[in-house]
Amino acid sequence: MFTLATMFTLTEQRVIIRFLHLRGTSPIEIHRQLTETCGEGVMDVSKVRCWVRQFKEGRTSCVNVPKQPRPRTSRSEAMITRVEEVVQGDRRLSLDEISETVGISVGSVHTILHKDLKMTKVSSRWVPRMLTDQHKAARVEMCQTILTRDDRTNGDFISSIITMDETWVPLFNPETKRQSAQWKHVTSPPPRKFRVIASAEKMMVSMFWDSEGVILTHCVPKSTTVTGASYEAVLTSKLLPALQQKRPNKGPIRFFHHDNAPPHRASQVQSFFQSNNFELIPHAPYSPDLAPSDFWLFPTMKDALRGRSYESRSAVASAIFQWVNHTPKEAFAGAMQAWRERCKKCIRLEGDYVEK
């Protein structure tokens, strides 16, 4: 059974308020009579007073029209266009400088940039080189070649590639700011970190690895320059025995990947690969983001060695061997899978650098 309260809408109650007001009834009495008639569905006395006041001021409509939103003076189309023009002229301007130029508040500038123009301010990213169209085309071609061969073998091609690179490892490399972060109470003083630099003494390390792990770690002797002859000697005297010991089931043709450093392109090195059934996988110039050693192996290894000081080159070598032994096989397989994904992304970016 419906009560009377369900039969009176707010608009109908406003009509009653106007009628009783015209008859000279006070707001309190109007609210009392509405309560007797409408029960719990009546509007409160403050709203009754508000409507009586509006009817006294000459209002005749009982329909509650929503208030118009406040006009956006600072975020008008003209101002949004003006802010965009200023930013396009100099993308390094601060919010304060943009605000002073266009004549609106810093908060309005922030809202226009983030909500209306969908812009964010980011730092420049270091890249090895400004790539030309030829460089980008070579990167795309290399990625397409690798992915095509990998698809034909159902994902086994990239997993079978042996890759290598060299890197410098200092005897001391300080922790990064993120690595030295620590938890503290609100009332505790913040920790201090003294400015230190990497040690001048360092050691060059060559690492050969695949999806199953590291095959060979070669520490280049002190005061020795890596040349085509020395690189070929490492391949002959160390890599081949290591492959026979650790990867005896490798196929008759081994796939090998390294960068385009001069020692890697030496004639005696090319002869070694041809005579030992190695097929070289092409590497585009200026492309460390597409080399597994550069984008995963060396950064991961050096992060593990940061913050520790080593007394000698042999101590550094020992720490590297320990890291290799404790790194799970799945991590190396994941790096090779990441190589595949980076190749796909490079193609989507039309040869530009892949950040992650």
N, C-alpha and C positions, 0 to 999 in steps of 0.2 A: 504494500500500500504506500503510495507516494505522499509525503508531507508537503505542507505549503512551502517549505524552504526550497524544495526542489523545483518549484514552479516559477520562481522569481529570479531572473538573471540579473547580473550587475547593471545592465543597461536599464532594465525595468525598475530596479531600485533607484537609479538616478532620476527616472521620471517621477517616481513618488516623492523623492527629495525635492525636486523642483516644484511639484504641485503643492506640497506642504509649505515650502518656503514662500511661495506666492500668497498663501493664506496667512502668512505671518507667524508660522510656527518656528520656535527656536530650534537650533541644531540638536540640543539635548533631547527635546521632546520628539523631534523627528527620529532620532536614533532609537528612543524608547518604543515608538510606535512600529518602527521597522522590525525591532527585535520581537515584539509581540506577534507580528505577522509572519516574519521570515524565519524566526527561530535562530538556529546556529548558522544559517547561510547569510546573515546580514553582514554588511561591511562595518568596520569599527568606527568609533565616534570621530576619530581624527580625520578619516576620509570623508565622513559626512560634513564636518566643518569645512574641509577643503572645497567640496562641491558647492556648499552654500555660499562660500566666499566668491567662487567663480560665477555663480548665478547672480549675486549682488553686483558683480562687475559687468554684467550684461551678457553673459554667455547664455545661449539658448539651446545649443546642441547637447544631448545627453550621451552621445557616442564618445567613447574615450579614444581619441586619436593618439597613437604613439608619438613621443617627442622626436623631433628631427635630430639626427646626430650632429654633433658639433662639426662645423666645416673644417676640413684639413688645410689650414692655411700654410703650414710648413711643408706638408707632403703633397702639395698640388702637383699636377702633371708638369707644369712649367718648372717647379723647383726640382723635381726628380730629374728632369732633363738637364737642368743647370748643374746639379751635383755630378751627374754622369760626365758632362763636358769637362768639368774641373778635374775629375779623377783621370779621365782619358788624357788630359794635358800633362799630368804629372802623377804617376801611380804611386809615388813614394810619399805623398803628402800625408800628414797626420790628421786625425779628426779635428783637432783644434785649428789647424791651418785651413781645412776645408770649411769649417764653421765660420771662420773669420772672413773667408773669401765670399761665401754665398749669403752671409748675414742671417743665419738661423742657429738654433742651439746645437750643442754637440750631440745631445740625445736624439734630436731630429735627424741629424746627419747620420748617426749610427743606425737609426731605424731605416732610413732611405737606402743606405748601402746594403744592409743585411736582408731586409724584408722586401723592398721594392726592386732593387737592382740585383739581389742574390749574389753579392760580391763578398769575398773574404780577402784579408791581407795575409800573404804568405811570404816566407823568405825564399830567396833564390837558391836553387839547388845546383851544386857543383857537378859539372859534367866534364868528361875528359876532353871533349873537343866540340866545336860547333860543326855539326854534321852537314855535309853538302848533300845535294840530291843523289849524287853518285854513291856516297857512303850509305845513305838510307836504302838505296836500291840494292846494294850489296848485302846489307843486313837482312832485308826481306828475302832475297834470294837464298841466303844461307839458311834462314829459318824454314823456308818452304822445302828446301832439300832435306833437311833433317826430319821434319814432320812427315814428309811423304814417305821416306824410307822407314820411319818408325811405324806408320800406319800399315805399311805393307807387311811388316813382321809382327803385327799385333802388339806393339809396344816393347818388343825385345831389342830393337836396334839401339835406342839411347842407353838402355841398361847395359849393353855390351861394350860401350865406348870406354876406352882408357883415356883419361884426361890428365894433364899436368900443367904446372906453372911454378914459377919461383917467386919468393917473397923475402923481404928483409925482416928479421926478428931481433929487436934490441934486447940487451941483457936486462934492461929495466924499462917497462912501459907503464906509466901511471894509470890508475883507474879513471874511468870516465865519471862525470858528475852523477850520472844516473846510477852507476855501480856503487858509488860511495854513499848513496842516500840511506837514511836509517830512521826508525820510528823514535818519536820523542813525545813526552807529555807537554801539555800546553804551557805549563810553568817552567819547563826545563829549558836551559839555554840552547840555542841552535848549535850543531856541531860545526867545527871549523875544518877547512881543507886547505892545506898550504900548497902554493903553486909549485909544481915540479914539472920537469920535462923528461922526455925519454933519454936514455943514456946514449952517448955518442957511439959507443962500441956496439956493433950488431953483427948478426950472422945471416948469410943467405942460405935459404932452405929450398930445395926442389922436392916437390911431392907428386907422386904418380898414384892415381886412385881411380876407382870405378864405383859402380853401385853396390859392390860388396864390401868396400872398405879401402884402406890405403894399401897399395902394393909395395911401394918403395918410398922411403924418406932419405934424401941425400943432403947432407950438410956440406956445403961448398967450403973447402979449406980456406983459411984466412989468407988474405992478400992474393987471392986467385980470381982471375977474371973468367967469366963464363964465355967461352968461344964455341965455334962450331966443332972444333976438335975435342974440347973437353966435354961438350954435351954428347957427342957421338961416343966417347969413351964410357960415359955413364950409361948410355943406352945399351952398349955392348956388354960391358963387364958387370953391370948391376941390375939393369931392368930385365934383361932376358933370363938370367938365373932366378930372379924374383918371380917372374911370370911362370916359369916351369915349376917352381915350388908352391906358389899360392894359387895360381890359376891354371892347373894342368889341363883342364877341360875346355879351354878357349879354342874356338874354331880354327881352321887352317888360315883364315884371314882375320887379323886383329884390327879393330878400328881404333884409331888414335887421334886425339885432339889436343892441340896446343895453340898458343897465339902466334903472331907474326913477328916475334923478336928476331933480330938478325941471326943469332946462333941457331935458331930453329929452322932458318931457311938456308943454312949452309949446304953446299953441294954434298959433302960427306954424310951429312945427316939424311939428306934425301936418298942417297945411295943405300944407307942402312935400312930405311923403311922399305925400299923396293926389294932388297935382297932377303928380307926377313918377313915378307908377306904382311906388311902393315899397310892399311889403307888410311890415308890422312883425311880427316873431316875438316872441311874448310872453316876458317874463322874470319869474320869480317873485321876490317881494321877499326881501331878505337871502339871496341865493344866489350869492355869488362863486365857490363851488365848481362852479357850472354855467355860468360865463361864461368862454369860452376866453381872453380877455385876462387875467383874474384868475388862473386856475389854470395858464396856460402862458406867454403872451406876455410880460407884464411881469416875472414872476419870472426868466425866462430872460434877458431883456434886462438887467435890473439886475445879475444875477450877472456878466454879461460886463463891466459898467462898474465893478464894485466894485474898490476899492483904487487907483483912479486919481483924481488931483485935476485939475480943469478950471478954467482961469483965468476963463472967461466962459461965458455962456449959449450963445453961438455954438459954443464948443468942445464943449459937451455935445451940442448938436444935431448937430454933425459926427460925433461918436462914435456917436450913435444911427443916423444915416444909414449909416455904415459897417457897423454891426452888421446892419442890415436888408439891405444888399447882399451880405453874406457868409453870411447864413443861408439854407440851401438850401430850395428849394420843398417838398421832401419833409417838412421839419419842420413847415411850416404845415399840410400835408395830414394829417400825423400828429396834430396838435393837434385838428383837426376830427374825426378818427376817435376820439380820446380823449374828445371831447365826447359822442359817441354812446354810448361805453361808460359814461361817467359817468351819463348819463340812464338807462341800463339798471340800473346799480347803485342809483341813487336810488329807482327803483321797487321794487327788491328790499328796500331799507331802509325802505320805506313813507314816503319823504319826508325821512328824516333826512339829515344832512350826509354828503357823500362825502369821505373823507380822501384816497384816492388812486385 
